[in-house]
Amino acid sequence: MTKTKNDSATQRSPKPAPGLQKPGLVARQAAAKLLGAVIEKKISLDGMLDPIGGNPAYRQLSDIDRTLVKAILHTALRHLPRIEAMLDQLLKTPLPDGARALHHQLVVAATQIVYLDIPDHSAVDLAVEQANADPRNRRFASLTNAVLRRLSREKDELLRIASETTPSLPDWYMARLVSTYGQDHAQRIADALLEPAAIDITVKSDPQGWAQRLGGIVLPTGSVRLASFQGAVSALEGFDDGEWWVQDAAASLPARLFGDIRGQRVVDLCAAPGGKTAQLIGAGAEVTALDQSASRLKRMNGNLERLGLTAETLECNMADFRPETLFDAALLDAPCSSTGTIRRHPDVPYTKGPEDITKLAGLQERLLRHALTVVKPGGLVVFSNCSLDPAEGEAVVARVVANGGCERVPVDPHAFPGLEDAITPLGELRTTPAMLAPQPGFAGGLDGFYATVLRRSL
């Protein structure tokens, strides 16, 4: 390798002013930095991409660059095992242990070359520039150039091989899916998770009418699924008037499991951002909504205000909630690993692990036992979460039921035509992203969700 001035270990050029940097370089640097934070530090991507309280490297970007960075990160995490497999094929020897920053830079560039509609030469040139701008990686600039140019030439064949030989999910998570669902269903789930989630909305009334107005279709859940479009959801007809809200089709199911709750007092124990609360109010219940986060509660109140709906809202950890008067029913959408939402949160398999599932399952069991104490004898509790792992769903409920004090109320499969397969032999609800076949012009799938109905013993 020919050593240039920038390669010298004894010379350090001052960092160029932002105005002198190549267009797009800062965005790629931010993408690599945030990718490293997800992989190395298990930091949630949603928090880092918050335009107000997110990572400073992201907040300083223009709106256009923020959109690009989000697209790079979501795509990279969705396909990470295969991207890494392709890079491994091109590297004659593994990168040194201390070159993790370079690894993330290569992943960012490879994502653009293989999966995004960005000119290959631009992705290569910016990756080389990025390597040269980092004192730790200047000596790898030529390697970066060679590897990525070869990837550009051979990407179709390399992707074919990676797709045939490398699972699209991390080993730990794919193994859990296979153990739970069997190889075939697990593979269909993994394939479904490669696709971004569709936009589903819950409407106050007249789903068919709103589907026609917005060019959507009505799903078996009663939700309206929108066709793919560019732009802000808030600009669509009916948003400002509070006629509907965005809510994945699977997330709309738990609140529907109560049946007729008109006039009943219902508590939503982990309520924010408020989609299920809005459903309960719309069903005619008198709703109390709890959340322990002041900021999330503020957001929920804003959502309810837009929808023209009213609930009693309390900032409270539900584990400390001791109502003076017991409720007719309670909804507990419990904190979980969120492994059912990987289509929209592709960082989850990298920020969570088996130990998190075990810990969260214990928390869910404690919360469910407490939820049963806030309803009257004979009252209903719907327990749900967006995990695909039975350790956080079926196993939790089985222990609680076995301990006495409540019984399952089986869900009728005929209540959801088209989703009968989502009802288990015990009458519990279990959706996976592999369910709900696509229709012409519309994506299929829905979030992985578990829900069950329990009745407190008399």
SVG drawing of the C-alpha trace seen along z (x, -y; Angstrom):
<svg xmlns="http://www.w3.org/2000/svg" viewBox="-74 -26 80 54">
<polyline fill="none" stroke="black" stroke-width="0.4" points="0.0,0.0 1.4,-3.4 1.5,-5.7 0.1,-9.2 0.3,-12.1 -3.1,-11.2 -1.7,-7.7 1.2,-9.0 1.2,-8.0 3.2,-11.1 1.1,-13.7 -2.5,-14.7 -4.3,-16.9 -6.9,-19.2 -10.5,-18.1 -11.9,-20.0 -14.7,-22.4 -18.2,-21.0 -18.5,-23.2 -15.4,-21.5 -16.6,-18.0 -18.1,-15.9 -21.9,-16.1 -23.4,-13.1 -20.3,-12.3 -21.7,-13.6 -24.8,-11.5 -22.8,-8.3 -20.7,-9.1 -23.8,-9.5 -25.2,-6.2 -22.1,-4.3 -21.9,-5.8 -25.6,-4.9 -25.2,-1.4 -22.3,-0.9 -24.3,-2.1 -27.0,0.5 -24.6,3.4 -22.0,2.7 -24.0,0.9 -27.5,2.3 -29.0,-1.2 -32.5,-1.5 -32.6,-3.0 -35.9,-4.8 -34.4,-6.9 -31.4,-7.8 -33.6,-8.8 -35.8,-11.1 -35.6,-14.6 -35.6,-16.4 -33.9,-14.2 -32.0,-11.8 -28.3,-11.3 -26.6,-14.7 -25.0,-13.2 -28.5,-12.6 -30.1,-15.8 -27.6,-18.0 -28.6,-16.6 -31.0,-18.1 -34.4,-16.5 -33.2,-14.9 -30.1,-13.4 -32.2,-12.2 -34.4,-10.4 -31.4,-8.8 -29.8,-7.8 -33.0,-6.2 -33.3,-4.3 -29.7,-3.1 -30.0,-1.9 -33.3,-0.2 -32.1,1.6 -28.8,2.5 -30.3,4.0 -33.0,5.8 -30.3,7.6 -27.3,7.5 -26.3,11.2 -26.3,11.4 -24.5,8.1 -21.8,9.3 -21.6,12.7 -21.0,10.9 -18.3,8.7 -16.7,11.8 -16.4,13.3 -14.6,10.3 -12.1,9.9 -9.0,12.1 -8.5,12.0 -10.8,10.8 -10.6,7.2 -8.6,6.6 -10.5,6.7 -10.0,3.0 -11.6,2.1 -15.2,2.3 -15.8,-1.3 -14.4,-0.3 -16.7,2.7 -19.8,0.5 -18.6,-1.9 -18.3,1.1 -21.8,2.3 -23.3,-1.2 -21.6,-1.3 -22.6,2.3 -26.2,1.6 -26.3,-1.2 -24.6,0.8 -26.7,4.0 -30.1,2.8 -30.7,-0.9 -31.2,-3.0 -27.9,-4.9 -25.2,-5.0 -22.5,-2.4 -19.7,-4.8 -21.1,-7.4 -21.3,-4.8 -17.8,-3.6 -16.3,-7.1 -17.9,-8.3 -16.9,-5.2 -13.2,-5.8 -13.6,-9.4 -15.0,-8.3 -12.1,-6.0 -9.6,-8.7 -11.4,-11.1 -11.0,-8.8 -7.4,-8.5 -8.1,-5.0 -9.1,-3.8 -6.9,-5.8 -4.7,-2.8 -7.7,-0.8 -8.8,-3.3 -7.3,-1.2 -8.9,1.9 -12.2,0.2 -12.0,-0.9 -11.0,2.6 -13.7,4.5 -16.5,2.2 -15.7,2.0 -15.6,5.8 -18.9,5.9 -20.3,3.5 -19.2,5.8 -20.3,9.1 -23.2,8.1 -25.9,10.2 -23.9,13.4 -22.8,12.6 -26.4,11.8 -27.6,15.1 -25.1,17.1 -25.8,15.2 -29.5,15.6 -29.2,19.3 -26.7,20.0 -27.2,17.3 -30.4,16.8 -31.6,13.2 -31.9,13.1 -29.3,13.4 -28.6,17.1 -30.0,16.7 -33.3,15.4 -33.7,17.7 -33.1,20.7 -35.9,19.5 -38.3,19.1 -37.6,22.6 -38.0,24.1 -41.4,22.4 -42.9,22.5 -41.0,25.2 -38.7,24.7 -41.2,23.9 -43.3,21.3 -40.1,19.8 -38.7,19.3 -41.9,17.7 -41.7,15.3 -38.0,14.5 -38.9,13.8 -41.8,11.6 -39.5,9.6 -37.4,8.6 -40.3,6.4 -41.1,3.0 -44.5,2.9 -47.5,1.6 -49.4,-1.4 -52.6,-0.3 -55.2,-2.6 -58.0,-2.1 -61.1,-4.2 -63.8,-5.4 -66.5,-4.2 -67.2,-3.1 -64.0,-1.2 -65.2,-0.5 -65.9,-4.1 -62.5,-5.2 -60.8,-2.5 -62.5,-3.9 -61.5,-7.5 -57.9,-6.6 -57.4,-4.0 -57.0,-1.2 -58.5,2.2 -60.3,3.5 -58.5,6.2 -60.1,9.1 -59.2,7.2 -61.4,4.3 -58.4,2.1 -57.8,0.2 -54.5,1.0 -53.1,-1.8 -51.2,-1.2 -47.6,-2.3 -47.2,-6.1 -44.7,-8.9 -45.4,-11.7 -46.7,-12.3 -49.6,-10.3 -50.8,-13.4 -51.6,-15.0 -54.2,-12.4 -57.9,-13.1 -59.5,-12.6 -56.3,-12.9 -56.8,-16.5 -60.5,-15.7 -59.6,-12.9 -61.4,-10.2 -58.6,-7.6 -55.3,-6.8 -52.3,-4.7 -52.2,-1.3 -50.9,2.0 -53.7,4.5 -52.4,6.9 -52.2,4.2 -55.9,3.4 -57.0,7.0 -56.5,7.0 -59.1,4.3 -61.6,6.1 -61.4,9.2 -63.6,7.7 -66.8,7.9 -69.5,5.5 -68.2,3.0 -70.6,0.2 -71.1,-1.7 -68.4,0.3 -65.5,-1.1 -62.3,0.1 -58.7,-0.7 -55.9,-0.6 -52.9,0.1 -50.0,-0.6 -51.8,-3.0 -49.5,-5.3 -49.4,-6.1 -53.2,-5.6 -54.3,-3.6 -56.0,-0.9 -57.3,-3.5 -59.0,-5.2 -60.5,-1.9 -62.0,-1.3 -63.5,-4.8 -64.9,-4.3 -66.5,-1.0 -68.4,-3.0 -66.4,-2.3 -65.6,-4.8 -61.9,-4.6 -59.1,-5.3 -55.6,-5.3 -52.4,-4.9 -48.8,-5.3 -45.7,-5.8 -44.0,-8.1 -45.0,-11.8 -43.7,-12.4 -45.6,-9.4 -48.7,-10.4 -48.4,-13.9 -48.2,-12.4 -51.2,-10.2 -53.3,-13.2 -52.4,-15.0 -53.5,-12.0 -56.8,-11.8 -57.4,-15.5 -56.9,-15.2 -59.4,-12.3 -61.9,-14.2 -61.9,-11.5 -61.9,-11.8 -60.4,-9.5 -59.2,-10.0 -55.4,-9.8 -53.0,-9.1 -49.2,-9.2 -48.7,-6.1 -46.7,-2.9 -49.4,-0.3 -47.7,1.9 -48.5,-0.8 -52.1,-1.3 -54.6,-0.6 -58.0,-1.9 -60.6,-2.6 -63.3,-1.2 -62.6,1.9 -63.1,1.9 -65.3,4.0 -62.4,4.8 -58.7,4.1 -56.4,4.1 -52.7,4.9 -50.6,4.5 -47.4,5.4 -43.8,4.3 -42.0,7.0 -39.1,7.7 -41.0,6.3 -39.8,9.2 -43.1,9.1 -42.4,5.6 -39.1,6.2 -40.6,5.2 -40.7,1.6 -38.0,2.0 -35.2,4.0 -32.8,3.2 -34.7,5.4 -32.8,8.6 -29.6,6.7 -30.6,4.7 -32.5,7.6 -31.3,11.1 -32.5,14.3 -31.7,12.7 -34.1,9.8 -36.9,12.2 -36.5,14.0 -36.4,10.8 -39.4,9.3 -41.4,12.5 -40.9,12.2 -42.1,8.6 -45.1,9.5 -46.2,12.2 -46.0,9.8 -48.0,7.2 -50.6,9.6 -51.1,10.9 -51.6,7.3 -53.9,6.5 -56.3,9.2 -56.6,7.4 -57.9,4.1 -61.1,5.7 -64.2,6.9 -64.7,10.6 -66.0,11.9 -64.3,9.0 -62.2,9.5 -58.5,8.8 -57.1,8.9 -53.3,9.5 -51.3,8.8 -47.9,8.0 -46.0,7.7 -43.5,10.5 -43.3,13.7 -41.8,15.6 -44.1,17.9 -41.9,17.3 -43.5,13.8 -47.0,15.0 -48.4,18.5 -46.0,19.5 -46.7,16.4 -50.5,17.0 -50.2,20.7 -48.4,20.1 -50.9,17.4 -53.9,19.6 -52.4,22.6 -52.0,20.6 -55.8,20.1 -57.8,16.9 -58.7,16.7 -59.7,18.7 -59.2,18.3 -62.2,17.1 -61.5,18.7 -61.6,16.4 -64.1,17.5 -62.1,18.1 -65.2,17.1 -64.9,13.6 -62.1,12.9 -62.8,14.3 -59.6,14.7 -57.5,15.0 -58.9,18.2 -55.4,19.6 -54.4,17.0 -56.6,18.6 -54.8,21.3 -56.5,24.6 -56.7,22.9 -58.6,20.0 -55.7,17.5 -54.7,15.1 -51.2,15.5 -50.4,13.6 -47.2,13.7 -45.8,11.6 -46.2,14.6 -50.0,14.3 -52.4,12.3 -51.6,12.9 -50.8,9.9 -53.4,8.7 -52.7,7.0 -51.1,3.7 -51.0,4.2 -48.4,5.7 -49.3,8.7 -48.3,9.5 -48.9,7.9 -47.1,7.6 -46.5,10.7 -48.9,10.4 -50.1,12.5 -53.4,11.9 -55.7,13.8 -58.8,13.1 -58.9,14.0 -61.8,13.8 -61.2,13.1 -62.7,15.8 -65.8,14.9"/>
</svg>
